[in-house]
Amino acid sequence: MQSYIDDFREAIRAAIPIHLRIVNFFFLILPFSLVTGPFLPDLFLSIVAFYFLVISLKDKIFDYYKNYAVYAFFVFYFWIIFSGLLSNHPYQSLIDYNGPIFYIRYLFFVLGIAYLLKKTPKLIKIFCIHLLCLLIFVVIDGYLMWLTGTNILGFQSPSARVTGIFNDEEILGHFLSHTTPLAFALSVYIFGIKPKKIILYMSLLVVSETLIFISNDRAGFLKIFQFTLLLIFLSNHFKLFRVISFILSLLIISFIIQISKESKERYSDTLNQVSSTKIPFMPWTPNHEEHFKITIEMFKKSPITGQGPQAFRIYCDTPEYIQGCTNHPHNYYFQTIGELGVVGLILLSIAIIYVTQKLFRQFYNLWVKKNINSPYLSDHLVALFSLAFVLLWPLIPHQSFYNNWLNAYYFLPFGFIYYFLFLESEDSKSNIKL
């Protein structure tokens, strides 16, 4: 505990400019803001992003921008603006609702994270501890609601699903499926891979993925399952431990299905829904397929530029498509092809292609070349890239591509990836290339 206090004081009160200390503080409390709703996470994210933009221009720190991934993001952002300006509803596309006109802030947020970590490396440890504390609280709170019907703050779920600290928002499983892998990756980097530590990491995964199942979040459970498979096949030290812990999770979940009527019904309902889709056993429902049809119609009418960002909720609100109407089509790739056209889809696909080739090279190095003692990626990067792959995986339901609360923690792992790959050592700083 004293070590944590000393590290926190050093990060906030070290011999660094006051403005950097303030931004460090906002970054460190960002994890706790994630359970408060969209306003505070987006505010802290924007502060980090704006700070980096200003400091990079003021001090002429342009090396951070010299990266093909950064170039691709800029092109993608300008395509969003271009498509929005050409749409029939430019205000609704670019400014209203989630405001895609400000989407560029996520790039500056990623670069800002890398800059803060470079200036104050102990931020990683403090941020990791904060994220672990948040996860422990959220997990305990979720199990309490499941067992008693109310959480620590007296919230009661409005449905059969466990919502925990999120009250009437059914996003507990979704939240855990993204933040648990990030906490795992940072813990591996900070605390190492000794056997006792590995047992703690696996315990965190077991209790989290079990709670994700209890929360009845099907997409969240599929995401943590994907993360588990990638960790088993690609990690350098966790294969056996992860297999054992995942088997333990499945045994616990099997027991819960037997004793919990809600979980059993939700599980049966999931099997019925995914087996009734046009392509059987895809991880979505017939309602999702109705959404996808609308985006295809949008694409046909404007295949190059699409109908404009956020146009789905406008386009589908007609008598012809009202059955499939919602704010977004629940899939990034269908949303992008309908709203930004084929060019937008190609630009978005660059991200999943890059992450996939990184994981494939790890697989090739580990299983074909068998370079066990010389891994292509260290375990914390395997976990981070596995999380990135899960976030970008196309065959799964997603939330809105422009949702500011979701993007507050969607872009977090990319900030750490950028730092670990390109800025962690002084040698790499002079040649930041993808």
C-alpha positions in Angstrom: 0.0 0.0 0.0 2.8 2.4 0.9 4.5 1.6 -2.5 1.3 2.5 -4.3 1.0 5.8 -2.4 4.6 6.7 -3.1 4.1 5.9 -6.8 0.9 8.0 -6.9 2.6 10.9 -5.3 5.5 10.7 -7.7 3.2 10.6 -10.7 1.2 13.6 -9.5 3.8 15.6 -7.6 7.1 14.7 -9.3 9.3 17.4 -10.7 7.2 17.8 -13.8 5.1 20.7 -15.0 1.9 21.4 -13.2 -0.2 21.0 -16.4 1.2 17.5 -16.8 0.4 16.6 -13.2 -3.2 17.7 -13.7 -3.6 15.6 -16.9 -1.9 12.6 -15.2 -4.6 12.9 -12.4 -7.5 12.9 -14.9 -6.0 9.9 -16.7 -5.6 8.0 -13.4 -9.2 8.5 -12.3 -10.6 7.7 -15.7 -11.2 4.0 -14.8 -13.5 5.0 -11.9 -15.4 7.4 -14.2 -16.5 4.5 -16.5 -19.2 3.4 -14.1 -20.7 6.9 -13.8 -22.1 7.2 -17.3 -20.8 8.8 -20.5 -20.2 12.4 -19.4 -17.1 12.0 -17.1 -15.2 9.4 -19.2 -15.7 11.5 -22.3 -14.6 14.6 -20.4 -11.4 13.1 -19.1 -10.7 11.5 -22.5 -11.1 14.9 -24.2 -8.8 16.5 -21.7 -6.0 14.0 -22.4 -6.6 14.4 -26.1 -6.7 18.2 -26.1 -3.6 18.3 -23.9 -1.6 16.1 -26.3 -2.7 18.1 -29.3 -1.7 21.4 -27.7 1.6 20.1 -26.2 2.6 18.4 -29.5 2.1 21.6 -31.5 3.7 23.8 -28.8 6.8 21.6 -28.3 6.8 20.3 -31.9 6.5 16.7 -30.9 5.7 15.3 -34.3 7.4 11.9 -34.0 4.2 10.5 -32.4 2.3 11.3 -35.7 4.9 9.5 -37.9 3.1 6.2 -38.1 1.0 4.6 -40.8 -1.7 3.8 -38.3 -2.0 7.5 -37.5 -2.1 8.3 -41.2 -4.8 5.8 -41.8 -6.9 7.2 -38.9 -6.6 10.7 -40.3 -7.8 9.5 -43.7 -10.7 7.6 -42.0 -11.7 10.7 -40.0 -11.7 12.9 -43.1 -13.8 10.3 -44.9 -16.3 10.5 -42.0 -16.5 14.3 -42.5 -16.7 14.1 -46.3 -19.5 11.5 -46.2 -21.4 13.5 -43.6 -21.2 16.7 -45.7 -22.5 14.8 -48.7 -25.4 13.2 -46.8 -29.0 14.5 -46.9 -28.8 15.2 -43.2 -25.4 16.7 -42.5 -26.3 18.1 -39.0 -27.8 14.8 -37.8 -24.8 12.9 -39.3 -21.9 15.0 -38.0 -23.1 17.0 -35.0 -26.2 15.5 -33.4 -26.3 12.5 -31.0 -22.7 11.2 -30.7 -21.1 14.0 -32.8 -18.8 12.2 -35.2 -17.3 15.5 -36.2 -15.3 15.2 -33.0 -14.2 11.6 -33.7 -10.6 12.7 -34.2 -10.3 13.2 -30.4 -9.9 9.4 -30.0 -6.7 9.5 -32.0 -5.3 12.3 -29.9 -6.5 10.3 -26.8 -4.4 7.3 -27.9 -1.4 9.4 -28.6 -2.0 11.3 -25.4 -1.9 8.0 -23.4 1.4 7.1 -25.0 2.8 10.6 -24.2 1.8 10.5 -20.6 3.3 7.0 -20.1 6.5 8.1 -21.8 6.8 11.1 -19.5 5.7 9.3 -16.3 6.2 5.5 -16.7 4.8 4.7 -13.2 1.4 5.8 -14.5 1.0 2.3 -15.9 1.3 0.7 -12.5 -1.1 3.1 -10.8 -3.6 2.9 -13.7 -3.5 -0.9 -13.5 -4.1 -0.8 -9.7 -7.0 1.6 -10.2 -8.5 -0.7 -12.9 -8.1 -3.8 -10.7 -9.8 -2.0 -7.8 -12.7 -1.0 -10.1 -13.0 -4.5 -11.4 -13.0 -6.1 -8.0 -15.7 -3.6 -6.8 -17.9 -4.2 -10.0 -17.5 -8.0 -9.7 -18.4 -8.1 -6.0 -21.3 -5.7 -6.6 -22.6 -7.8 -9.4 -22.5 -11.1 -7.5 -24.3 -9.3 -4.6 -27.1 -8.3 -6.9 -27.3 -11.8 -8.2 -27.5 -13.3 -4.7 -29.7 -10.8 -3.0 -31.6 -8.9 -5.7 -29.9 -5.5 -4.9 -26.4 -4.2 -5.2 -24.3 -2.2 -2.7 -26.1 1.0 -3.5 -29.5 -0.6 -3.3 -30.1 -0.7 -7.0 -32.5 -3.4 -8.3 -32.2 -4.7 -11.8 -35.2 -3.7 -14.0 -35.2 -7.1 -15.7 -34.0 -10.7 -15.2 -30.5 -9.6 -16.1 -27.9 -8.7 -13.5 -26.9 -5.0 -14.0 -24.9 -4.3 -10.8 -23.5 -0.8 -10.5 -24.9 0.1 -13.9 -28.5 0.2 -12.4 -31.0 0.2 -15.3 -28.3 -0.2 -18.0 -27.9 -3.8 -19.1 -24.1 -3.4 -19.8 -22.4 -5.2 -16.9 -21.3 -8.2 -19.1 -20.3 -5.9 -21.9 -18.2 -3.8 -19.6 -16.4 -6.7 -18.0 -15.6 -8.4 -21.3 -13.6 -5.4 -22.3 -12.0 -4.2 -19.1 -11.0 -7.6 -17.6 -8.6 -8.4 -20.5 -7.1 -4.9 -20.3 -6.5 -5.4 -16.5 -5.1 -8.8 -17.2 -2.6 -7.5 -19.8 -1.4 -4.6 -17.6 -1.1 -6.9 -14.6 1.1 -9.3 -16.5 3.3 -6.4 -17.5 3.5 -4.8 -14.1 3.6 -7.8 -11.7 5.2 -10.5 -13.8 4.4 -14.2 -14.5 5.4 -16.0 -11.3 3.1 -19.0 -10.5 1.4 -17.3 -7.5 0.7 -14.2 -9.7 -0.6 -16.4 -12.5 -3.1 -18.0 -10.2 -4.4 -14.6 -9.2 -4.7 -13.6 -12.9 -6.6 -16.7 -13.7 -8.9 -16.2 -10.7 -9.8 -12.8 -12.0 -10.7 -14.2 -15.4 -12.8 -17.0 -13.8 -14.9 -14.8 -11.6 -15.3 -12.2 -14.4 -16.4 -14.6 -17.1 -18.7 -16.4 -14.7 -20.4 -13.0 -13.8 -20.6 -12.1 -17.5 -22.6 -15.3 -18.1 -24.7 -14.6 -15.0 -25.4 -11.1 -16.4 -26.9 -12.8 -19.5 -24.9 -10.8 -21.9 -24.4 -13.1 -24.8 -22.1 -10.9 -26.9 -20.0 -10.2 -23.8 -19.6 -13.9 -23.0 -18.7 -14.6 -26.6 -16.0 -11.9 -26.5 -14.4 -13.2 -23.3 -14.6 -16.7 -24.8 -12.7 -15.4 -27.9 -10.1 -13.8 -25.7 -9.6 -17.0 -23.8 -9.0 -19.0 -27.0 -6.5 -16.5 -28.2 -4.7 -16.6 -24.9 -4.6 -20.4 -24.9 -3.1 -20.6 -28.4 -0.9 -17.5 -28.4 0.4 -16.8 -24.9 3.9 -17.8 -24.0 3.3 -18.8 -20.4 -0.5 -19.1 -19.7 -1.7 -22.0 -21.9 -2.1 -24.7 -19.3 -3.2 -22.3 -16.6 -5.8 -20.8 -18.9 -7.1 -24.2 -20.0 -7.5 -25.3 -16.4 -9.2 -22.0 -15.3 -11.5 -22.0 -18.3 -12.6 -25.6 -17.6 -13.3 -24.4 -14.0 -15.4 -21.5 -15.4 -17.4 -23.9 -17.6 -18.0 -26.2 -14.6 -19.3 -23.3 -12.5 -21.4 -22.0 -15.4 -22.9 -25.5 -15.9 -23.9 -25.6 -12.2 -25.4 -22.1 -12.5 -27.5 -23.2 -15.5 -28.9 -26.0 -13.4 -29.8 -23.8 -10.4 -30.7 -20.5 -12.0 -34.0 -20.4 -13.9 -33.2 -17.1 -15.5 -29.8 -18.2 -16.8 -31.2 -21.5 -18.1 -34.0 -19.7 -20.0 -31.6 -17.1 -21.4 -29.3 -19.8 -22.5 -32.1 -21.8 -24.2 -33.4 -18.6 -25.8 -30.0 -17.9 -27.2 -29.7 -21.3 -28.8 -33.2 -20.9 -30.3 -32.4 -17.4 -31.7 -29.0 -18.2 -33.2 -30.3 -21.4 -34.8 -33.2 -19.5 -36.5 -31.0 -17.1 -38.4 -30.5 -17.4 -42.2 -27.0 -18.6 -41.6 -27.5 -20.9 -38.6 -25.6 -20.5 -35.4 -24.2 -17.1 -36.2 -23.8 -15.0 -33.0 -26.7 -12.7 -33.7 -30.5 -12.8 -33.9 -33.1 -12.5 -36.7 -33.7 -8.9 -35.5 -30.0 -8.2 -36.2 -30.4 -9.5 -39.7 -33.2 -7.0 -40.2 -30.8 -4.3 -39.3 -28.2 -5.6 -41.7 -30.7 -5.6 -44.5 -31.3 -1.9 -44.0 -27.6 -1.2 -44.2 -27.3 -3.1 -47.5 -30.1 -1.1 -48.9 -28.3 2.1 -47.8 -25.1 0.8 -49.4 -26.9 0.1 -52.7 -28.2 3.7 -52.9 -24.7 5.2 -52.3 -22.0 2.5 -52.5 -19.0 4.8 -52.5 -19.7 7.4 -49.7 -22.6 5.8 -48.0 -25.6 7.7 -46.5 -23.4 9.6 -44.0 -22.4 8.8 -40.4 -25.3 8.0 -38.0 -27.7 7.9 -41.0 -29.0 4.4 -40.1 -31.3 5.8 -37.4 -32.8 8.3 -39.9 -32.9 6.0 -42.9 -34.6 3.1 -41.1 -37.4 5.2 -39.5 -39.8 4.7 -42.4 -42.9 2.4 -42.7 -40.9 0.1 -45.0 -38.2 -0.6 -42.4 -39.7 0.2 -39.1 -39.5 -3.4 -37.9 -35.7 -3.2 -38.0 -35.4 0.4 -36.8 -33.1 1.3 -34.0 -30.3 3.8 -33.4 -27.6 1.6 -35.0 -27.4 -1.8 -36.8 -25.5 -3.5 -34.0 -22.4 -4.2 -36.1 -19.5 -1.9 -36.9 -19.0 -3.3 -40.4 -22.6 -3.2 -41.5 -22.9 0.2 -40.0 -19.8 1.4 -41.8 -20.7 0.1 -45.2 -24.2 1.6 -45.0 -23.1 4.9 -43.6 -19.6 5.4 -45.1 -19.7 3.2 -48.1 -17.1 0.8 -49.4 -14.3 3.3 -48.9 -15.2 3.5 -45.2 -15.4 -0.2 -44.9 -11.9 -0.7 -46.5 -10.4 1.9 -44.1 -12.0 0.3 -41.1 -10.8 -3.2 -42.2 -7.2 -2.0 -42.2 -7.4 -2.1 -38.4 -8.6 -5.7 -38.1 -6.1 -6.8 -40.8 -3.2 -5.2 -38.9 -4.2 -6.8 -35.6 -4.8 -10.2 -37.2 -1.4 -10.3 -38.9 0.3 -9.5 -35.5 -1.5 -12.4 -33.9 -0.8 -14.7 -36.9 2.9 -13.9 -36.7 2.8 -14.8 -33.0 1.1 -18.1 -33.8 3.6 -18.8 -36.6 6.6 -18.0 -34.3 5.2 -20.1 -31.4 3.7 -23.1 -33.2 5.6 -23.4 -36.6 9.1 -22.0 -35.8 8.7 -23.1 -32.2 10.7 -20.1 -30.9 9.5 -20.5 -27.4 12.5 -18.7 -25.9 12.2 -15.9 -28.3 8.6 -14.9 -28.7 7.4 -12.5 -31.3 5.1 -10.8 -28.8 5.5 -10.7 -25.0 2.5 -11.9 -23.1 1.1 -8.5 -22.2 1.1 -7.6 -25.9 -0.5 -10.9 -26.8 -3.3 -10.0 -24.3 -3.6 -6.5 -25.7 -3.7 -7.5 -29.3 -6.1 -10.3 -28.4 -8.4 -7.7 -26.8 -8.1 -5.5 -29.9 -9.0 -8.4 -32.1 -12.1 -9.1 -30.0 -13.1 -5.5 -30.2 -12.8 -5.5 -34.0 -14.1 -9.0 -34.7 -16.8 -8.5 -37.4 -19.0 -11.6 -36.7 -20.5 -10.4 -33.5 -23.1 -7.7 -32.4 -21.6 -4.3 -31.6 -22.8 -1.1 -30.1 -22.8 2.1 -32.0 -19.5 2.9 -33.7 -19.7 6.5 -32.4 -20.9 5.9 -28.8 -18.7 8.1 -26.6 -19.0 6.1 -23.4 -18.0 2.8 -25.2 -15.2 4.5 -27.1 -13.8 5.8 -23.8 -12.6 2.3 -22.9 -12.5 0.8 -26.5 -9.5 3.1 -27.3 -7.7 2.5 -24.0 -5.9 -0.7 -25.1 -4.7 1.0 -28.3 -3.0 3.7 -26.3 -1.1 1.1 -24.3 -0.3 -0.8 -27.5 1.1 2.3 -29.1 3.3 3.0 -26.1 4.6 -0.6 -25.7 5.4 -1.0 -29.4 6.9 2.3 -30.3 7.8 4.4 -27.2 8.7 2.1 -24.4 12.4 2.2 -25.2 14.4 5.3 -26.1 15.9 3.5 -29.1 12.4 3.3 -30.7 11.5 6.9 -30.1 13.7 8.2 -33.0 12.1 5.8 -35.5 8.4 5.3 -34.9 7.3 3.1 -37.7 4.5 0.6 -38.1 
